[in-house]
Amino acid sequence: MTAALAEQQDGLPQPWGGGSGGGGKGGAGGAGGARWRAAAARWRVPLIIVYYGLCSSTLIVINKVAVHNLRAPVFILSLQLLFAAVTVKSLAAARVLEAETLQWRLVRPFLLIVLGFLGTVYANIKVLEHSNVETFITFRSSTPLVLSLFDWLFLGRRLPGGRSVFAILLLVASCSGYTYYDQGFRLQAYTWLCVWYCFFLFEACYVKHVCDTVAMTNWGRVYYTNLLSGLALAAAFPFCAGEHRLLQRTHFSTPQLVLLFMSCAVGVCMSHAGYLMRSTVSATAGVVVGVVCKLGSVLLNLAIWDQHASPIQLCFLCLGLAGGSLFQQAPLRAVRSMSRLPLAVQDTHATSKDGAPADKDVRS
């Protein structure tokens, strides 16, 4: 999957620029620079996928353990968001990384992202509070079915081909079979799954739209999302009386503090990896990559947790992951004006040597 993504990049912004190296130097230096740029371009997408996969497969398990040990999901989420915002701001002030300062013209498009992000993450935590990791992963594997239609309706993609339709049907079969054999069915868990589903679909499409239309650094997006979301959640935290009483009775042990720090640290990396992924591939392809990466979550969960699905449910889970790996992203539809293309594609067109449009596609 990573090789296909690397070979068929859908117009990626290249941080090293579009020049061909050497001006008057030429010779070996120019050839070496060209080889370096070619290697960097080839390995950029696989490295992003590995980065995203490591963060995605570990964070869901860490959050599950954290919520199990400290039944305060709002407090944990608030801590993660504010920790990420402070970390990015501090590193930007030290000039370790680049992130935009707060500006109203950039805050406006992020207000809906805050709504979608908070709804998605909070519903995610509530699902993990009432269900197991495998249930959440399997339901997430069905989201490409709807996102492929949203890509076609709103984000300029074609409808998925036969291979992708087959992959999506495998995902639907996985969800249906898993639910049928879920002996630990809880209405509350599946209610939160439905809430999460709606927020997730909206957030996946709208964030991709913002990445395509608002020029920012990825660390800037991480800073804006976590700061605005953290402030909004902090304003709502006084109304969580149950968590207040719980925290007043809690004497934090060293293992609990280490666990909270791990969730915050991985949360920073996950936020950055998520924006890198979304600015690189389409909404549907990014979600499919995330679904496949969740195999790591299952392996970690089997190693450290005793609240597992049954063997037949794990078989349906593997069926869904197999369907996700077969999914192939639909290409962009033809457009008449470059201004209607995503920013990443415009950047590639503008720096192309021969001026010809790049019509290659990202596959997953």
NORHU-V956720 format. One record per residue. N is the residue number from 1. PSI is psi as a letter, one per 30 degrees, with the letter a starting at -180 (NA if undefined). OMEGA is omega in whole degrees, 0 to 359 (NA if undefined). D_FIRST is the distance of its C-alpha to the first C-alpha in Angstrom with 2 decimals. Layout:
n->(N N)
psi->(PSI PSI)
omega->(OMEGA OMEGA)
d_first->(D_FIRST D_FIRST)
//
This chain:
n->(1 2 3 4 5 6 7 8 9 10 11 12 13 14 15 16 17 18 19 20 21 22 23 24 25 26 27 28 29 30 31 32 33 34 35 36 37 38 39 40 41 42 43 44 45 46 47 48 49 50 51 52 53 54 55 56 57 58 59 60 61 62 63 64 65 66 67 68 69 70 71 72 73 74 75 76 77 78 79 80 81 82 83 84 85 86 87 88 89 90 91 92 93 94 95 96 97 98 99 100 101 102 103 104 105 106 107 108 109 110 111 112 113 114 115 116 117 118 119 120 121 122 123 124 125 126 127 128 129 130 131 132 133 134 135 136 137 138 139 140 141 142 143 144 145 146 147 148 149 150 151 152 153 154 155 156 157 158 159 160 161 162 163 164 165 166 167 168 169 170 171 172 173 174 175 176 177 178 179 180 181 182 183 184 185 186 187 188 189 190 191 192 193 194 195 196 197 198 199 200 201 202 203 204 205 206 207 208 209 210 211 212 213 214 215 216 217 218 219 220 221 222 223 224 225 226 227 228 229 230 231 232 233 234 235 236 237 238 239 240 241 242 243 244 245 246 247 248 249 250 251 252 253 254 255 256 257 258 259 260 261 262 263 264 265 266 267 268 269 270 271 272 273 274 275 276 277 278 279 280 281 282 283 284 285 286 287 288 289 290 291 292 293 294 295 296 297 298 299 300 301 302 303 304 305 306 307 308 309 310 311 312 313 314 315 316 317 318 319 320 321 322 323 324 325 326 327 328 329 330 331 332 333 334 335 336 337 338 339 340 341 342 343 344 345 346 347 348 349 350 351 352 353 354 355 356 357 358 359 360 361 362 363 364)
psi->(e e e e e e f i k h i k k j f g l g l g b g c f e a b e e e e e e e e e e e e e e e f e e e e e e e e e e e e e f e e e e e e e e e e e f j i i e e e e e e e e e e e e e e e e e e e e e g g e l k k k l k k e f f e e f f e e e e e e e e e e e e e e e e e f e f a l e e e e e e e e f f f f e e e e e e e e e f g g l l l l a e e e e e e e e e e e e e e e e e e e g j f h k k e e e f e e e e e e e e e e e e e e e e e e e e e f f j j l l e e e e e e e e e e e e e e e e e f f e f f i e e e e e e e e f k j k l e e e e e e e e e e e e e e e e e e e e e e e e e f e l l e e e e e e e e e e f f e e e e e e e f e f l g i l l l e e e e e e e e e e e e e e f f k k k k l k l k l f k f f f l l e e e e e e e f g k e g g k k j g l l k l NA)
omega->(181 179 179 178 182 185 185 180 186 180 182 174 183 185 181 176 187 182 183 171 227 181 182 184 176 174 185 180 179 179 178 178 179 179 179 180 178 179 179 179 182 186 183 183 176 179 176 181 178 178 179 182 179 180 185 184 181 186 183 179 178 179 178 180 181 180 179 182 181 187 181 186 181 178 180 181 179 179 179 183 182 176 179 181 180 180 181 180 180 180 177 178 177 180 173 178 182 178 181 173 182 177 185 181 176 179 185 180 182 181 177 176 178 179 181 182 181 179 181 185 180 177 176 181 179 176 180 179 185 184 178 184 184 178 180 182 183 178 177 183 179 185 178 178 181 182 177 176 177 175 180 184 192 190 169 179 170 175 182 179 184 179 181 177 177 179 180 177 175 179 179 177 178 180 183 180 180 181 182 183 180 182 179 183 175 181 181 179 183 172 177 175 178 177 179 183 181 180 183 181 179 184 181 181 185 178 177 178 180 178 182 189 181 183 178 170 179 177 174 177 177 181 181 183 184 180 182 179 180 178 179 181 177 178 180 185 178 181 180 186 181 180 177 180 180 182 178 180 187 172 188 176 179 177 178 179 177 180 178 178 178 180 179 182 179 177 176 180 181 179 179 180 179 179 175 181 184 178 183 184 181 180 182 181 178 179 179 176 179 179 181 180 183 173 176 177 180 180 177 181 179 183 190 190 180 181 188 171 179 179 181 176 177 176 177 176 178 177 179 178 176 177 178 181 180 185 178 183 177 180 175 172 177 179 181 184 178 182 179 179 172 181 181 180 178 181 180 178 185 183 179 183 185 178 181 179 176 184 179 187 177 179 176 NA)
d_first->(0.00 3.81 5.47 5.32 6.36 8.74 10.13 10.92 12.35 14.66 17.67 17.18 20.43 20.95 23.28 24.78 26.19 26.25 28.99 28.80 30.68 34.06 36.85 39.66 38.12 35.83 35.69 33.64 33.05 31.56 29.37 28.22 27.46 25.47 23.40 22.89 21.80 19.35 17.86 17.86 16.19 13.38 12.81 13.72 10.51 8.82 12.30 12.60 9.66 11.37 14.65 13.96 12.66 15.81 18.05 16.87 17.01 20.43 22.21 22.42 24.03 26.29 27.46 28.16 30.31 31.96 32.96 34.23 36.40 37.57 37.89 37.75 34.45 35.96 37.26 33.96 32.06 34.85 34.77 31.03 31.33 34.48 33.27 30.22 32.54 35.11 32.62 31.15 34.68 36.05 33.43 33.90 37.67 37.27 35.21 32.30 30.01 30.63 31.01 33.20 36.47 37.42 38.34 39.28 37.40 34.16 35.26 35.79 32.19 31.23 33.84 31.80 28.74 31.06 32.06 28.57 27.34 30.42 30.34 26.72 27.10 30.57 29.65 26.70 29.26 31.71 29.24 28.61 32.40 33.08 30.13 27.61 24.08 22.60 24.46 23.07 19.40 19.87 21.61 19.06 16.44 18.71 18.77 16.20 18.93 21.36 19.24 18.09 21.84 22.58 20.14 22.17 25.49 25.36 22.48 22.69 19.71 20.16 20.02 16.87 16.86 17.55 14.10 13.62 17.21 16.71 13.87 16.31 19.13 17.50 17.24 20.89 22.00 20.56 22.58 25.64 25.79 25.28 28.04 30.35 30.33 30.58 33.99 34.05 33.85 35.33 36.20 35.94 32.36 31.25 33.35 31.48 28.16 29.39 30.50 27.17 25.37 27.58 27.31 23.53 23.09 25.69 24.40 20.78 22.19 25.07 23.31 20.88 24.11 25.80 23.01 23.28 27.08 28.45 28.08 27.83 26.32 23.67 26.24 28.75 26.69 26.37 30.15 31.16 29.13 30.27 33.82 34.57 32.99 34.80 38.11 37.78 37.08 39.87 42.23 41.41 41.63 45.50 45.31 43.40 46.62 45.10 42.82 45.82 47.85 45.07 44.54 48.31 48.51 45.53 46.21 42.93 42.39 40.58 37.56 37.31 37.49 34.80 32.55 33.25 32.56 29.19 28.23 29.46 27.75 24.30 25.03 25.54 22.22 20.45 22.28 21.36 17.64 17.73 19.47 17.22 14.21 16.49 17.92 14.65 12.91 14.73 16.27 14.40 10.83 12.10 13.55 10.66 8.79 12.28 12.75 9.98 11.39 14.73 14.42 15.79 18.58 19.56 19.87 21.94 23.92 24.78 25.98 28.31 29.21 31.45 30.76 28.06 27.28 28.64 26.86 26.51 25.04 22.42 21.62 21.18 19.01 16.63 16.84 15.79 12.76 11.80 12.51 10.38 7.18 8.63 9.47 9.37 11.24 14.71 16.14 19.12 22.50 25.06 27.30 30.79 30.99 28.80 30.18 28.25 24.87 22.95 24.18 20.97 21.16 24.92 24.52 22.41 24.94 27.82 26.75 25.73 27.96 28.98 28.88 26.70 24.35 20.65 19.19 15.57 13.06 10.00 7.29 5.30)
//
